[in-house]
C-alpha cells in the first residue's frame, strides 16, 4: 500500500530572552522538528521585528528528525519587545508559528 507523504512541522524552545541591555544581545535556540514520513523543506523564517534575527533562513529536516536555528535578540531601546516567528515550509500540517519575547 502506498502511503501519502507527510511533513509535520513543530517548533520548540525557550524563546523568552529576558532583560537584555541596549547595545548587548542574547541568543536562544529554536528547534524545528518533523514528525512526518517525508523530508520537510523550509524556505523562510520571519521574526516580524528587526531586533530578532536568525542564523539560518532555510533548510531541511529529515522525517522523524529535527534541526536548530540560533535566534539573536538585540534591543534597540529600553522597552518590552514581542513578536511572532513564522517558518515558511512545505509542511502538510503542524504549527509553524511561535512567540518571541
N, CA and C of each residue as an Amber inpcrd file, in Angstrom:
protein
   303
   0.8310000  -1.1670000   0.0000000   0.0000000   0.0000000   0.0000000
   0.8860000   1.2440000   0.0000000   0.5710000   2.2020000  -0.8410000
   1.3190000   3.4390000  -0.9580000   0.8380000   4.4380000   0.0880000
   1.7770000   4.9760000   0.8530000   1.4290000   5.9580000   1.8890000
   1.6800000   7.3640000   1.3660000   0.7640000   8.2510000   1.6570000
   0.9160000   9.6410000   1.2590000   2.0270000  10.2920000   2.0830000
   2.8430000  11.1090000   1.4220000   3.9290000  11.8070000   2.1170000
   3.3590000  12.8170000   3.1010000   3.9320000  12.8350000   4.2960000
   3.5280000  13.8370000   5.2900000   4.7720000  14.5380000   5.8190000
   4.6280000  15.8320000   6.0510000   5.6870000  16.6560000   6.6180000
   5.0130000  17.4730000   7.7190000   5.2360000  17.0750000   8.9770000
   4.5340000  17.6770000  10.1130000   5.5290000  18.5180000  10.9140000
   5.3880000  19.8330000  10.7920000   6.3270000  20.7500000  11.4360000
   5.9460000  20.9980000  12.8900000   6.9550000  21.1430000  13.7180000
   6.7870000  21.5310000  15.1150000   7.9040000  22.4840000  15.4990000
   7.5840000  23.5020000  16.2830000   8.5810000  24.4660000  16.7440000
   8.6530000  24.4140000  18.2610000   9.8580000  24.4330000  18.8110000
  10.0020000  24.4230000  20.2680000  11.2610000  25.1740000  20.6740000
  11.3330000  25.4750000  21.9400000  12.4860000  26.1680000  22.5000000
  12.0290000  27.2940000  23.3990000  12.8740000  27.6750000  24.3430000
  12.5860000  28.8030000  25.2230000  12.9820000  30.0790000  24.4830000
  11.9910000  30.8010000  23.9660000  12.2640000  31.9840000  23.1680000
  11.9300000  33.2630000  23.9190000  11.9490000  33.1920000  25.2640000
  11.8040000  34.3730000  26.1080000  13.2200000  34.8370000  26.4480000
  13.6240000  35.9730000  25.9040000  15.0090000  36.4270000  26.0300000
  15.3050000  37.1210000  27.3540000  14.2750000  37.5360000  28.0990000
  14.5100000  38.2010000  29.3880000  15.0020000  39.6230000  29.2100000
  15.6070000  40.1650000  30.2510000  16.1240000  41.5330000  30.2200000
  17.4890000  41.5540000  29.5470000  17.5950000  42.3480000  28.4840000
  18.8520000  42.4950000  27.7470000  19.1130000  43.9950000  27.5970000
  20.2980000  44.4280000  27.9700000  20.6460000  45.8440000  27.8870000
  20.7590000  46.3080000  26.4360000  20.3980000  47.5700000  26.1960000
  20.5910000  48.1660000  24.8760000  22.0800000  48.1140000  24.5510000
  22.4210000  47.6780000  23.3420000  23.8190000  47.5300000  22.9400000
  24.3630000  46.1320000  23.1680000  23.6380000  45.3300000  23.9290000
  24.0380000  43.9330000  24.1530000  23.1200000  43.0320000  23.3320000
  23.3420000  41.7260000  23.3920000  22.4330000  40.7910000  22.7260000
  22.3540000  39.4960000  23.5210000  21.3360000  38.7210000  23.1970000
  21.1450000  37.4040000  23.8170000  20.7250000  36.4360000  22.7280000
  21.0610000  35.1680000  22.9070000  20.6890000  34.1580000  21.9210000
  19.8380000  33.0690000  22.5620000  18.9950000  32.4680000  21.7530000
  18.1740000  31.3290000  22.1410000  18.1580000  30.3760000  20.9480000
  17.8200000  29.1130000  21.2150000  17.7800000  28.1000000  20.1620000
  16.3490000  27.6910000  19.8580000  15.9840000  27.7800000  18.5920000
  14.7070000  27.3000000  18.0850000  14.9400000  25.9180000  17.4940000
  14.1130000  24.9530000  17.8800000  14.1820000  23.6170000  17.2910000
  13.0160000  23.4560000  16.3280000  13.3360000  23.0750000  15.0970000
  12.3230000  22.7850000  14.0790000  12.3050000  21.2700000  13.9180000
  11.1630000  20.6610000  14.2220000  11.0720000  19.1970000  14.1280000
  10.0980000  18.7890000  13.0280000  10.2340000  17.5460000  12.6020000
   9.3900000  16.9860000  11.5540000   8.9720000  15.5830000  11.9800000
   7.7100000  15.4490000  12.4130000   7.2330000  14.1260000  12.8250000
   6.5240000  13.3910000  11.6880000   6.7040000  13.8660000  10.4670000
   6.1080000  13.2090000   9.3020000   6.9930000  12.1030000   8.7650000
   6.6280000  11.5950000   7.5820000   7.3590000  10.4720000   6.9790000
   8.1450000  10.8760000   5.7280000   8.2610000  12.1840000   5.4770000
   8.9620000  12.7010000   4.3060000   9.7610000  13.9390000   4.7100000
  10.8480000  14.2350000   4.0080000  11.7000000  15.3760000   4.3440000
  10.9490000  16.6960000   4.2420000  11.0700000  17.5120000   5.2850000
  10.4630000  18.8420000   5.3520000  11.4860000  19.8610000   4.8600000
  11.0710000  20.7250000   3.9350000  11.9250000  21.8280000   3.4810000
  11.3360000  23.1270000   3.9770000  12.1770000  23.9580000   4.5790000
  11.7010000  25.2800000   4.9820000  12.5260000  26.3340000   4.2610000
  11.8180000  27.3660000   3.7800000  12.4480000  28.3300000   2.8740000
  12.4340000  29.7540000   3.4070000  11.8980000  29.9420000   4.5970000
  11.8830000  31.2890000   5.1410000  11.5960000  31.2730000   6.6230000
  12.1810000  32.2450000   7.3230000  11.9430000  32.3900000   8.7420000
  11.7900000  33.8910000   8.9880000  10.6000000  34.2960000   9.3500000
  10.3150000  35.7040000   9.5820000  10.1330000  35.9490000  11.0680000
  10.8790000  36.9200000  11.6090000  10.7600000  37.2350000  13.0240000
   9.7800000  38.3640000  13.2850000   9.3500000  39.0590000  12.2470000
   8.3630000  40.1140000  12.4140000   8.8960000  41.3910000  13.0320000
  10.1350000  41.3920000  13.5070000  10.7120000  42.5790000  14.1300000
  12.2280000  42.5050000  13.9680000  12.8460000  43.5740000  13.4860000
  14.2760000  43.5900000  13.1970000  15.1940000  43.3950000  14.3880000
  14.6680000  43.4870000  15.6160000  15.5220000  43.2650000  16.7940000
  15.7780000  41.7760000  17.0220000  15.0100000  40.9120000  16.3440000
  15.2020000  39.4630000  16.4010000  15.7640000  39.0030000  15.0580000
  16.9000000  38.2990000  15.0460000  17.4790000  37.7840000  13.8130000
  17.7630000  36.2890000  13.9560000  17.8640000  35.6110000  12.8150000
  18.0800000  34.1580000  12.7970000  19.3810000  33.8210000  12.0900000
  20.0230000  32.7330000  12.5360000  21.2990000  32.2980000  11.9550000
  21.1230000  31.6040000  10.6090000  19.9380000  31.1110000  10.3370000
  19.6650000  30.4420000   9.0580000  18.2550000  30.8130000   8.6320000
  18.0340000  30.9010000   7.3290000  16.7070000  31.2590000   6.8430000
  16.1130000  30.1890000   5.9370000  16.8030000  29.0610000   5.8050000
  16.2520000  27.9420000   5.0430000  16.9760000  26.6720000   5.4500000
  16.3580000  25.5350000   5.1400000  16.9810000  24.2620000   5.4560000
  16.0240000  23.1050000   5.2420000  16.4590000  21.9250000   5.6220000
  15.6240000  20.7260000   5.5320000  15.6980000  19.9770000   6.8590000
  14.6340000  19.2210000   7.1280000  14.5850000  18.3730000   8.3180000
  14.1100000  16.9960000   7.8640000  14.9160000  15.9800000   8.1090000
  14.5700000  14.6120000   7.7120000  13.3250000  14.1400000   8.4560000
  12.6380000  13.1700000   7.8730000  11.4780000  12.5590000   8.5200000
  11.8780000  12.0540000   9.8970000  11.0960000  12.4230000  10.9170000
  11.3900000  11.9970000  12.2720000  12.5390000  12.7300000  12.9340000
  13.0720000  13.7510000  12.2820000  14.2420000  14.4470000  12.8040000
  13.9490000  15.8600000  13.2440000  15.0350000  16.5640000  13.5620000
  14.9120000  17.9620000  13.9530000  16.1940000  18.6960000  13.6090000
  16.0940000  20.0130000  13.5880000  17.2500000  20.8610000  13.3510000
  17.1100000  22.1100000  14.1990000  18.2020000  22.8350000  14.3840000
  18.1520000  24.0230000  15.2330000  18.5590000  25.2700000  14.4640000
  18.0190000  26.3910000  14.9280000  18.3520000  27.7090000  14.4100000
  18.6350000  28.5900000  15.6250000  19.7200000  29.3520000  15.5720000
  20.0300000  30.2810000  16.6480000  19.3480000  31.6150000  16.3680000
  18.5840000  32.0890000  17.3470000  17.9290000  33.3870000  17.2480000
  18.6620000  34.3620000  18.1630000  18.8620000  35.5730000  17.6700000
  19.5570000  36.6020000  18.4370000  18.6270000  37.7920000  18.6340000
  18.6030000  38.2950000  19.8640000  17.8160000  39.4750000  20.2190000
  18.7870000  40.5980000  20.5470000  18.6700000  41.7220000  19.8120000
  19.4910000  42.9000000  20.0430000  18.5520000  44.0880000  20.1880000
  18.1890000  44.4500000  21.4300000  17.2180000  45.5280000  21.6220000
  17.7480000  46.8780000  21.1450000  16.8800000  47.6590000  20.5200000
  17.2380000  48.9840000  20.0170000  16.9200000  50.0760000  21.0360000
  16.0430000  49.7860000  21.9880000  15.6490000  50.7470000  23.0090000
  15.2600000  49.9840000  24.2730000  15.2320000  50.6820000  25.3840000
  14.8530000  50.0670000  26.6600000  13.3350000  49.9950000  26.7520000
  12.7880000  48.9640000  26.1090000  11.3420000  48.7440000  26.0910000
  11.0750000  47.2470000  26.0060000   9.8360000  46.8670000  26.1300000
   9.4530000  45.4600000  26.0230000   9.1910000  45.1170000  24.5590000
   9.7140000  43.9930000  24.1040000   9.5360000  43.5490000  22.7290000
   8.8340000  42.1980000  22.7080000   7.9570000  42.0130000  21.7370000
   7.4100000  40.6820000  21.4580000   7.0730000  40.6270000  19.9790000
   7.0720000  39.4330000  19.4370000   6.8270000  39.2630000  18.0150000
   6.4230000  37.8160000  17.7600000   5.8820000  37.5780000  16.5880000
   5.5530000  36.2200000  16.1690000   6.5660000  35.7500000  15.1460000
   7.1830000  34.6120000  15.4080000   8.1070000  33.9890000  14.4680000
   7.3000000  33.0460000  13.5890000   7.4970000  33.1410000  12.2740000
   6.8000000  32.2760000  11.3230000   7.8140000  31.5620000  10.4390000
   7.6750000  30.2440000  10.3180000   8.5320000  29.4530000   9.4420000
   7.7220000  29.0790000   8.1990000   8.2180000  29.4700000   7.0240000
   7.5790000  29.1210000   5.7560000   8.1570000  27.7880000   5.2890000
   7.2700000  26.8090000   5.0360000   7.7670000  25.4780000   4.6710000
   6.7530000  24.7590000   3.7860000   7.1170000  23.5300000   3.3940000
   6.2070000  22.6800000   2.6220000   5.4870000  21.6760000   3.5290000
   5.3190000  22.0310000   4.8100000   4.6590000  21.1530000   5.7690000
   3.2300000  20.8620000   5.3330000   2.7960000  19.6250000   5.5610000
   1.4060000  19.2600000   5.2740000   0.5250000  19.5030000   6.4710000
   1.1200000  19.6690000   7.6660000   0.3670000  20.0240000   8.8760000
   1.3440000  20.4090000   9.9670000   0.7960000  20.7840000  11.1130000
   1.6160000  21.1800000  12.2360000   1.5180000  22.6760000  12.4830000
   2.2730000  23.1490000  13.4650000   2.2580000  24.5570000  13.8420000
   3.5590000  25.2130000  13.3870000   3.4410000  26.2790000  12.5840000
   4.6380000  26.9340000  12.0470000   4.8690000  28.3180000  12.6400000
   4.1930000  28.6460000  13.7650000   4.4200000  29.9360000  14.4190000
   4.6820000  29.7350000  15.9050000   5.4240000  30.6910000  16.4810000
   5.6540000  30.7080000  17.9210000   5.9370000  32.1420000  18.3190000
   5.9210000  32.4390000  19.6080000   6.0890000  33.7930000  20.1000000
   7.5160000  34.0420000  20.5830000   8.0270000  35.2260000  20.2380000
   9.3180000  35.6970000  20.7240000   9.0320000  36.8150000  21.7230000
   9.7790000  36.8670000  22.8220000   9.6090000  37.9700000  23.7750000
  10.9150000  38.3010000  24.4590000
